Amino acid sequence: MCGIVAIVGNTPVAPLIVDALKRLEYRGYDSAGVATIHGGRLDRRRAEGKLVNLERRIADQPLTGTIGIGHTRWATHGVPNETNAHPHFSNDDVAIVHNGIIENFAELRAELLADGYTFASQTDTEVVAHLISRELARGSAAVDAAFAALKRLEGAFALAIIFRGDEDLIVGARNGPPLAIGHGDGEMFLGSDAIALAPFTNAVTYLEDGDWAVVRRGGLEIFDMNGHRVERAQQQSIGTKFLVDKGNHRHFMEKEIHEQPEVISHTLSHYIDFAERTTKSDAIPFDFANLDRIAISACGTAYLAGLVSKYWFERLARLPVDIDIASEFRYREMPLSKRSAALFVSQSGETADTLASLRYCRQQGVAIGAIVNVQESTIARESDGIFPTLAGPEIGVASTKAFTCQLSVLASLALRAAKERGTISAEEEKAHVRALTEAPRYTSQVLKLEQQVEKVARELTHYKHVLYLGRDTNYPLAMEGALKLKEISYIHAEGYAAGELKHGPIALIDENMPVIVIAPHDHIFDKTVSNMQEVAARGGKIILITDRKGAERAGIDTLETIVMPDVPQFVAPIVYALPIQMLAYYTAVFMGTDVDQPRNLAKSVTVE
């Protein structure tokens, strides 16, 4: 997750920006930079690596100016070096910092190259700077130029922009990644979260998706993407000295659900080259081309992420997968050949059963990879290779963003395995990478369904039991949906493969049994419709989660149909994870349970 800080103040801002960036170090980064305006001219300092390198650069070459923007970058487009570090300039007219991914940057870049613009970096961000500069060259005022450029962008992004000659203007924008605006006395601040702004102010306004803001010392104006003024509440932040706070959310779980477009993007950037539409070829502890099979082991939600990946590895890479709950794997004494590899999935990296399973594989002489959110954890240290999920701190006990980041890593690895084993063509690889690139945008769209999901959740509070059904990769999602609901609302729920309905669960179906069906319109949709008909015939109340075509073709009366964006089948598990998380969250809120710390559960299970 990149970090953004911007200040329009009354004293030199460069040291203040660097200090604020330090409060965002927990988000991870590989370069940093600051740009200011002084005497009407833009100036900047950038450095690869830790913030201390930037501090030294600014100490040697001071930056003056009472307005500026700063950034810590996690590389997506382009290698992590000073040239690709933010802020980016265009014609010394405009400076910009950016968090997220501009999905249509390749098309925009080609258009700008044709217009004579040259690119100094490999980043997608520079495209935005040139778009604004071009509008300025055509005679637009700064605010109008920024708005015109914003309307051209596709993807998930947060932006802060300053302009040569105007020392009283910052334009901010949000479409996915968070952006907070802090209010001061004759000064204003922007930051990726309230933590960065805590030393300056506790009066904060949070931009919503599709908002863009004109920020001056005297205050701010906020607009939507139609150019209409909108009002957003100013509130008191409690972020002060803590590494993480809830922002404008009621619970950490809600905040972490909303962080998913950003952290999925952050994680994917570690494994795929967005510019070239390929998987990266970084060194890993095994050669997919020479493997006979993979063993995957995990617990809880991490196990279900692994179960989704079994479909990906076997379908795309033709690589057989054995997957076990870690507490069973460690005692099953599974035979493993030297041509096997083992993957262990854990949010904390300290899960006792998963660690014991890892040590069994170590004794068998098998190459081991760890998919973890904590790179200093025991599981990570005892593995041959680490595949980080880069979700950032997850405070809520019920995993949300860690799950979708695990799926993102596993999807990327399955795609790399397919490439190295020659089971997909270069064109197919690009298509799948393109689908992954768009996943953050799709998840942003799903978050806009909150009001409908909240309505369904209120209905679920009237029942004691809920059944989830799905086929293919939606079967693990059905189990994950049931797990989330029981974890935090304490309503009994079970997830089944839809084809198993007649083999037992159908006995439970009556008017008191809601059945949540996860069924995008795919190659087995009609089979799932048959199962829904069996539920409907017995009075079961169906909640269907599908896409537009699925909603049109289902032909069954439902209690509610949640219509999802049309997404490629490959990334559907990542995108469809969000509504089941939101459904569990709102049900728990209405039930009045402790959402972030449900009874009897711990974030990290370090004993059997």
N, C-alpha and C positions, 0 to 999 in steps of 0.2 A: 504494500500500500504506500503510494507516494504521500508526502506531506506538504501542505500548502500553508504559508503564512503571508499576510500582506498588511501593511500599516500605512495610513495617511495621518501624520501626526505633527508635532511642533518641535521635536528634537531629532537629532540624527537617528535614523531607524535601523541601520545595518546591524549594530550590536544587539538591538532588541529582537530583530528577526532571527538572528542566529540563536539567541537564547530560547526563543519560542520553538525553533526547529528542534532543539535538544529535547523538548518535551514530547516530540513526536518520534523519537528514536525507536520506541517500541514497535513502530509500524514496519521497521526494516528499510534499508536503503543502501545504495551503492555509490551515490554521488550527491552533491549538494551545490546550491548556488544562491546568490542574492543579486538583485538589480535595483538601482535607485535612480531618481531623477535629481539633478542638481544643475542650476543655471540653465534649465530648459533642456539639458542633454541627458540621454540614457547612459548609464555605466553599469558594469556588472563584474562580479568575481565568481568563479566556479572552481570546483575541485573534485577529483575522483576520490572515492573512499569515505572515511569517517569525517564527521563534522569538524574535528580538530584540524583537519587539512584545510578546510575552508576558513576556519578562524585564523590560521597562520597566514593564509593568502591575504585576508583582509587586514591583518596586523601589518604586513609588509607593504600592502597597497591599499590604504584606507579608502572606504566608500563614504562619501558625504551625501546629504539629502534627507529630507523629512518625509519622503514618500518612497515606498519600495515594496518589492515582492520577493519571497524566498521559497525554496523548494528542496525537499529531499526526494531523490528519485530511486525507484526500483525499476530496472530496465525492462521494457517491453519491446519497443522497436529500437533496435540498435544496441551495440555493446555498451557496457558501463564504462564510459570514459568522460573526460572533460568536455570534449566536443559535443557529446550527446546530453550532457548535463543541462538542466534548466537553470535560469530562465533562457528562453530563446528570443532572438531579435529578428526583425525584418526591416531592412533598409534604415535601421536606427530610428524607425518611426514608432515601433511598438515593441513591448516586452511582455512575455507571457509565461505563466507556469500552469501546469496541467496534470491532473490525476485522472487516469482512466485510459480508454482506448478509442481512437477515432476509427470506426470500422471502414469508412469509405475514403480513408486517406490516400489509397493508391490512385483512385479516380481523380481526387482533388489535386494530388501531386502532379499527375500527368497534365491536367488542365493548367496548372500554374507554370509548369515547365514550358508549355506551349506559349504562355504569355510572357516568357522571358525571365521568370524568377529562378534564381539559383538556390540550391539547398546546401547548407553547411553541415547538416547532421543527417543521421539516419532515422530520426524520430518522426512519429506522426504529429507531434506537437507543432513542429515548424510549419506544417501546412496551415494551421490556424493563424499563426502570426502573419504569414504571407497573404492569406485571405483578407485579413483586416487591413494590412498595408495596401493591398490593391484597392480596397474600397476608399481608403484615405486618398490614394492617388487619383481616384475618380471624382474627388470633391466632397465626399461624405464627411460629416462631423464625426468625432471619435466615437460617441455613443452609438450613432447610427451605423458606423462601420462595424462595430462589434456585433450589433444585433444582426446585421446582414450576414456576417460570417457564421454566427451561431445557428442561423436557420439552415445553413448548408451541412451541418454536422450530423452524422449518424454514429450512434454508439453510446457508451456510458462515460461521462466526463464531469470533472469540476475544474473551473478555470479562474485565474485572477490575471487581470490585464492592466498595464499602465501605458501611457502615451507620452511621447516626446512633447515638451512644451506645456504640458498640463500637470502641475504639481498639486492638484486638488481633485484627482479623479482616479478611482479604481473601478473597473467593471468586473464583477464576479458572476459566475453562472454555475448551475448545478443540474445535471441529468444523470442521476445514479449515485456516484460517490458524494459523501456529505460535505457541506460547506456551511460554516457558522459565521455570523457577522457580530462582532462585539462593539458595544457603544461606549464611548468615552466622552470626556469633556473637551470638545473641540478637536477630537481625534477619533478615528474609527479603525477597526481591525477585522481581518478575515482569517479564518483558520479551518483546517480539515476537521478539527473538533474543538470543543471548549477547553480541553486541557492546554492546548497551545496558547489560548488567550487568557488563561487564568491569572497570570501576573498583572494583566492590564485592566481587566474588567470582569464583572460577573453578570453584566446585563447583555444578554445574547439573543439574537434572532436567527433561527435556523431556516435556511432556504429549503423549499420543497422541490421535488423533481419538476423540471421545466421552468424553474424560476431563473431570472437573471437580474442583477442588481447594479444600480449606479450609486457608488459610495463616495461621499465627499466628507470633509471635516465636519460640516454642519448636519450630517445625517445621511439617510439613504432613501432611495426609491426602488421598489421591487416590481418587476413586470413578468408576465407570462410570455410564452413563445408566439402569442398573437400580438404582442406589444401592448397589452392592456395592463393597467396598474392593478396590483394585488396587495392585500394587507397580510402580513405575517406577524404573529404575536411576539412581543419582546418578553423574555422571561429571565429569571434569575438562575444562573448556572451554579451547581455545587461541585464543579470539577476541581477547583482550587489546586490542591497539591497531589492529587491521585493520578496514577497512570491511566486509569480508565474511569469513565463515569457513564451515566445512562443517557447523557445528552437530553433531548426532548422526549425520551421514551419512558414509559412507566416501569419497564423491567429491562434487565440486561438481555433476556431472551428476545424481546421485541427488537431491541437495538441490533442484536446479532443477526436476526433474520433480515433486517434492512441493510446490513453491511455486506450481504452476499454478492450483489453485483460487483462491488469493489474487490472483495477478497478472492472471488473466483478469477477475476481478471488478473490480479496479482499473482495468483498461483499458476495459472496457465502460462503466464509470461516466462516462467522458469523452465517450461518444458517444450514450448512451441515458438517458432519464429513467425511472428505475426506478419512481418513484411514479406517474407518469402513463401508463406503458407506451407511450412514444413515443420516436422518435429526436429528438435535439437538433437545433436549427436554427442552430448556430454558423456564422459566416461561413467560407466556403471559396472557393478561387480559381476556381471554375467553377459553372455552373448545370446540374445534371443534366438538367433539363427541356429544355434547348436543345442537348444533345450528340447527335451522330450515332454516336459510338463512343468507346471508351477504349482506349488502348495501355498495357499493363502490362509492365514489364521488371524483371528481378531475376536473381540467381544462386543456385544451390544450393537449399537449403531455402526461402529466400524466394521463389524462382521457383515452387516447388511450392505455396506458400501462394497466390500469384497465380493459379495454374492452378485451384485449388479455387474461387477467387472468380469466375472466368470463368463457371462454372455458375450462381453466385448472381446476378451482374449480368444475365446473359442470361435466366435463368428468371424472376427476380422483377421486374426493371426493364425487361426487353425492350431492353437496351442492349448492342449488339455489342461484343465485347472481342477485341482482338489482343494475344496474349501471347507474349513472346520471352525466351529466355535473353539476358541483356544483352550477352554477348560476340558473339552473332549479330545482335542488334538494331542495334548500333552500325555494323555494316558492311553491313546489308541495305538501307540507304537507303530506309526505309519512307516512302511518301508520307503526309502528315498534313494534314488540313484544319483550318481555323480553328474548326470545330465539333467538334473532337476535344479530349480531355484526356489527359494522361499521368500514370500513377502509377508511382513507383519504390519498390521494397520492399528494405530493407536493414537488418539488425540493427545494424551498426556505423555506417552512414551514410557510410562511406569506401570502399566497394567500387569499385575502379577502373573495371571495365567498366560498372557501373551508372551511375557518375558520367559516363562518356563518353557513354552513351546519353541521359542527362538533357541534356547539353550539345547533343546533336544536336537534341533536341526544342526546346530553347531557341532554336536557330537557325531552327527552323520556325515560331516564334511561337505555340507551343501552351502552354496553361495546364498547370502542373506541380504535382503533389502528391507529397510524400515521406512514406512510411510507414517510420519509423525508430525505433530504441530510444534513440538519442543525439541529443537535440534541438539540440546545438551542433555537430553534424557538418557536413562539407562539403556532403553531399547536402541536408541540411536547410536550410543557409544559402542554397543556390543554387535552392531551390524557391520557388514562389509561395505554397504553404501546407504546413504540417506536420501530419501525422496521427500523433501519438506512440503507441508501443505500450506504454509504461509497464510494461515487464517487470522493471525494476530491473537491476542488474549481472548479466550472464550470463558466468560464468567458463569453464564447459566449452566446448570448441571445437565439439562437436556440439550444434547448437541444439535446444532443447526448449521452454522457456517463451517464448522469443522467437517461435517458430513459432506456438504457439497464440494468443499475443497478436496476431500479424499476422493470423491467421484471424479473431480477434475484431474487429479494426478493419475488415477487409474485409467481414465480414458486416454490420457496422453501416452501412458506407457503401453497400453494395448495398441494404440496407433503406431507407436515406434516399433513394437514387436512385429506388427503386420508388415511394416516397411522393410525391416531387416530380414524377415522370413520370405519376402517376395510374394505375399498373398494379396497385396493390393497394388494397383498401379500408381504412378506419380499423380495422375489426374484424380484418382480416388482419394489419395492422401490430401491433396489440396482441398478437395470438397469437404472432407471431414475436419480439417484444420479450420476451414472457413466456418463450419458449424460451431466448433468450439469457440472461435473468436466472437461469434454472435451471442454466445450463452449469457454473458453479463447483461446485454440489452434485453434479451428475453426475460431474464429474472427481474429486471427493473419493471417490465410490463406487468408481470404477475403481481408484484407488490401493489399495483393499482387496483387489484381485485379485493382489497381488504374489506371494503364495506359489505360485499356479498358474502365473503367467507365469515365475517362476523355474524351475519344473519343466520347462517347455517349453524355456527357454533352455539348460538343461543338456543336453537332447536335441540341440539344434542344434549344439552344439560337436563332434558326431561327424561333421558333414558339411562339405564344401568349397564347396558351391553351394546357394543357396536362391532360390526363385522366389516373388514376391509377385503376387497378382492382385486386381483390383477393378474395378468398373464405376462410371460416373458420378463423383461426387466421391470415391469410394473408389479410383479409378484414380490420381489424384495421391498419395493416401495410400499406395498400394502402392509407388509410386516413392520416397516419403519413407521408408517402412519399409526398403526395400532400401538406400537411401542411408545411413541410420543404421547398419544392420548392417555394411555394408562399411567405413564410416568408422572405427568404433571396435573391431570384432572382427576385421577383415581377412578375413572370409569373403566370397567373391564372391556378390553378390546382384543380382537384376534385378527391376524392377517393371514389370508389363504391364497393359494393359487386358484384362480377362478375355475379351472378345470376340475378341482377337487371338491367343488360345491356339493355334487351329488354323492360324494363318498363320505358324508358325515355332517358337515356344517348345515346343510339344508334342513336338517331336523330342527334347528333353532329358529328358523325363519317364521316370523309372524308379524303382526302389526306393531309389536313393541321392539322390533329389531331393525334399527337403521343399518343400511348396507352401503358403504362408501366404495364406489367402483372407480378405479384409476384406469382409464381406457382412451388414450389418444387414438385417432383413426389411423391404424397401421395394418399390417398384413394379417393380423389375427383379430381385428376389431369385431368382425361378424361372430366369431366364436364367443367373445365376451358378451355381445348382445344377447346370445342365446341364454347365457347364464343369468343375465339381468331379467329376461323374460320369466325364467324359473322363479326368481325372487319376487317379481311383480305378481305372479300367479298365486303366491302364498301370502300376499298382503304386506310384504316387506317394503320399507320406505327407502327408496334409492336416492343416493346423492352421487351424481355422476360428475367426474372430473375428466373433461375431454377437450377437444379442439372444436373449431367451428363446424368442420365436416362431420365429426363424430356426433355433435349435437343435432345436426340436421338428419342424420341417418339412423340414429338410435331408435326412433319410433316408439319410445316407451315413456309413460308418464313418470316423472321423477319428483321427489320432494324438492330438489334443487339441482340445476345443472350449472356447474362452474365452467365457463368457456375459456380455455387457455389460448395463448398465441399459437399459431401454426409453427411448429419447430421441427427440424430434422430429427429422425428417429434416434440417431446416434446420441444427441444431447438431451433427449426428452427426460431421462432419469434425473439429470441435474435440475432442469427447469421444473419438473413436476414434484420435486421434493418440497418446493416452497409452499404450495397450498396446503399440503398435509401438515407442515410445521405451523402455519398460520391457524389452521383449524384447531389443532391441539392447543395452541397458545390462547386463542380467544375463548375456547371452552373452559380452560383452566381459570382465566380471568373471571368469567361469569360464575364459575363454581366457587370462587373466593379462595383458591388454594395458594400456597406459596410457590409461585411460578419458578423463580430462580433457584430455590432450594427446596425441592419437593422432599417429603418425608422419607426417611430411611435410605436415601440415595446420596452418593458422594461423586464428586467430579472425577476423581482418580481412584480406581479400585486397586489398592496395592497389597491386598491379602486375598487368599482363596475364599 
